[in-house]
């Protein structure tokens, strides 16, 4: 990648993050929605602390996945409302840079959300971290990158649809099933320990899925931009 391309990615990513920092509307919605999702899971199982602890990693990632739909859907709605896409088309901006910039911006938001939800999950589900915290941070990073890559691509596909809020999860959730499985299994090992050495296998699976989703978006996004 050329320095010009990387600079373009940086400008587009920081633009999205700066908008979020100034308004904080989407950030607040993500946090409160994901916290409410975690609480609903805990209320559904009641006082069965054993079951809550066993499935805590799944609840954590389901909360992040549901919240990601809000984030991803809003990322292109902002561009449409302000006619920013027309400006990007007129500017000498590579459509692939738009994909990478938006996907990285969504990744930052999801990793931050995971960091916020982790202490709450530990308190709600009576968890103990057996492995180092940086391992959990790495899993959040790799898993969020996969969700953001696929989500950014399908958010662009659904951007012009009337029922885009319904269409996006319908398109996205089936694609993210392997990501969800690998991320949940890897996160569970953080809290339960890894005596069988399974962590490298799940991380390899997440890395492979990232390669597939980011490659697909990088190649196909220019065609999607023509229809936006």
Secondary structure, 3 states (H helix, E strand, C coil): CCHHHHHHHHHHHHHHHHHHHHHCHHHHHHHHHHHHHHHHHHHHHCCCHHHHHHCHHHHHHHHHHHHHHHHHHHHHHHHHHCCHHHHHHHCCCCHHHHHHHHHHHHHHHHHHHHHHHHHHHHHHHCCCCCCCHHHHHHHHHHHHHHHHHHHHHHHHHHCCCCCHHHHHHHHHHHHHHHHHHHHHHHHHHHHHCCCCCCHHHHHHHHHHHHHHHHHHHHHHHHHHHHHC
